[in-house]
Amino acid sequence: MLDISYGYYLISLFILTGIIILLLDVKSYSKNNQKKEKKFALFLGWANIIFGSGFYIVSWVYQRWFW
């Protein structure tokens, strides 16, 4: 398993990039009327946030009950 400090770095990186994608990319694709790119950016942004949150929950459960 990853070292805990690297795990938190990965979690924060996933969540931060998801937020940045949702704020910047989706907005620019909406302005330029690029529907397919906007849809994929929405998917990618939310997937990053969900993966980051999921990794955080798994890490918390592992440290709480199995460590």
Secondary structure as the mmCIF struct_conf table of DSSP 4:
data_model
#
loop_
_struct_conf.conf_type_id
_struct_conf.id
_struct_conf.beg_label_comp_id
_struct_conf.beg_label_asym_id
_struct_conf.beg_label_seq_id
_struct_conf.end_label_comp_id
_struct_conf.end_label_asym_id
_struct_conf.end_label_seq_id
HELX_RH_AL_P HELX_RH_AL_P1 ILE A 4 ILE A 20
HELX_RH_PI_P HELX_RH_PI_P1 ILE A 21 ASP A 25
HELX_RH_AL_P HELX_RH_AL_P2 VAL A 26 LYS A 31
TURN_TY1_P TURN_TY1_P1 ASN A 32 ASN A 33
HELX_RH_AL_P HELX_RH_AL_P3 LYS A 35 VAL A 61
HELX_RH_PI_P HELX_RH_PI_P2 TYR A 62 PHE A 66
#
